[in-house]
Amino acid sequence: MPNPTELNNGMQELTHSQPPSETTSTPPSGKNSGRWTVVAMFGFAFMMIAMLFLYWELYTKPFRSLQYAIAAEFPDSSPKVIGGQHKSHKDISPVLLRVVVYVPDKDFDPTTDDAKSEVRALDLVRLAFENHDVDQYEQIDVVLLQKVPEGARKRWSIARPVDEWRAELEASGWEESPPTDET
């Protein structure tokens, strides 16, 4: 049987001359334990979720009744309504209300059928007048989108001042009534 030094081929033999030490002491001062780090991470996550919820609530609340009205009249349209002014610290752009909806494939192609697109836009603007205070805006933009399988989506849009939309609605026989704000 070969001796241990021959097996190690010149390597130093490991010895356990020191007694094993127990590590039951508290961490040195100035350092956090893993438990408090995890608690801090969870606290930060909950705070960020609460801030995101609050931001989204404040961002969508003014337009929620209009979005619900559009969704009720045009199912599967996934309405999105936003309002305000681009670069609001400057007076270079109008204060606008933008209504973005999807047109299902089975309805019509918004890029080729302008007559149906304009009728849909007028219906959306009518809903805006009935469900939101549009007098605070200078312009209303309507964007119709259509998803195309395996391709780019189709987009049609129209933008007019609020007074032009009002005149067109009144010419179609619509009578203005105060908006219903059911938030």
N, C-alpha and C positions, 0 to 999 in steps of 0.2 A: 504494500500500500504506500502510495507516495505521501510525503510529508506535506503539511499545509503551506510551507514556503514555496514548494515547487508548484502547487496549484495556483498560487497568486501571481506567479511569474514576476516577481519583483514588486508587486503591489503591496502597499502597507496593509496589514491586517487590522480590521476594525475591532476596537475594544469598547466595552461598555463599562468603563471604570467609574463613570460619574453616576450618582444615583438619579433616578428619574425625578424631575421637579413637577409639582402640581401647579396648574395654572388656574387657580380659583380666585385670584385677586381681581379687584375692580380695575377697569381700564384707567390708564393714566389720565390725569386732569387735562382738560382742553380737547379731549377726543370724545366723539359721540359713539354710543354703542349702536349696533346694527338695528336694534329694536326702535330707537328714536329716529333713526334715519328713515325707516320704513313708515313710521307714523307721520313724519314730516312730508314724505312723498305722497301719501294718501291725502293728507290735509291739502296740499297744493293741488292735487287732482280734483278734489271736491270743490275747491275755490274756483278753479278754472271752469268747471262744468257750470257752476252757479253764475259766473260772469257771462259765459256764452249764452245760457238760457235767458238771462236778463237783457243782454244786448239784442238777442233775436226777438224777444217779447216786445221791446220798445221799437224795434225796427219794423216789425210787421203789423203791429196793432192798429195803426191808423188806416190800413188798407184791407184789413181782414174781412169786413162786411162786404166790400166790393168783390174780393176774391171768392167768398162763399156764394155770392149772387151769380158770378160768372160760372163757377163750377156747377151750380144748380141748373143753369140754363144750357150750358154746353158741357155735358159729361165728357170725361177723358181729355179735357183741354189743359189740365195742369196750369191754371192761371198764376201769373206772377205780376204783381202790381208794385211799382216803386214810384216815388215822387221826390222832387227836390230840384236842386240846381247844381249842375256840374261846376266845380270850383266856386263854391258859394261865397268865398271871401272876395271874389271879383264879380263885377256886374257885366260879364261878357257873354253869358249864356242865359237863355230863358228858364224860368221855373216851369218844370214840366211834369206831367203825369204820364208814365209809360205803362201800357198794358201789354203783356206778352202772353200769348196763348198758343197751344199746339192744336193743329187741325188734324184729325185722324185721317188715315189714308183713304178710307171709304167715303169721306165727305166730298172733297174736291181738292184740286191742286192749286194752292194759292198763287203760284208764280205764273200760271197760264190762264186762270179764270179770274180776270180782274173784276168782273161784275159781282161774282159771289164773294170775292175778297172784300170789296167795298161795302157790300151789304153786311158781312160779318163785322167789319170794323165799325160801321154805324150802329149795329146792335150792341157792340161792346162799349161804345161811347155813350149810348143811351143808358146802359147799366151803370156807367160811371156817374152820369148826371143824377140818376135816381138813388144811388147808394153811397155817394161820396160828395164832399163839398169841392167842386171843381173850380169855383170862382177864385180860389187862392193860387191857381196855376195860370200860366200864360199860354201853354201849348199842351196838347194831348197827342202822344205818339201811340200808335197801335202797331204791334208786330205780330205777324202770323208765321208760325214755324210749322214745318211738317218733317217728321222723321222719315228718312229713306233707308231701308235695310241695306247694309253694306255700302253706304254712300254718305255724302255730305247732306245735311238737312237743307230743305228748301226754305227760303225766307222772303217774306213780303212785308213791307212796312209803309205806313203813311203817317205824316205829321202835319197837323194844322193848328192854328190858334183856337182857343176855346170859343171865341165868338163865331168863327166859321162853323165849328161843329154844332153850336147851338142853332144857328140859322138853318143848317141842313136838316137837323132834327125837326125843327118847327115846320119846315117845308114838307116833311114827310108825314105831318099830322100829329106829331108828338107834342104834348103839352107839359110844360115844366112844372114840377111840384117839388117841395123841399126834400132834400135827401133824407133817407131813413138811415140812421146810424145805430145799427144793432150790434154793438160790441159787447 
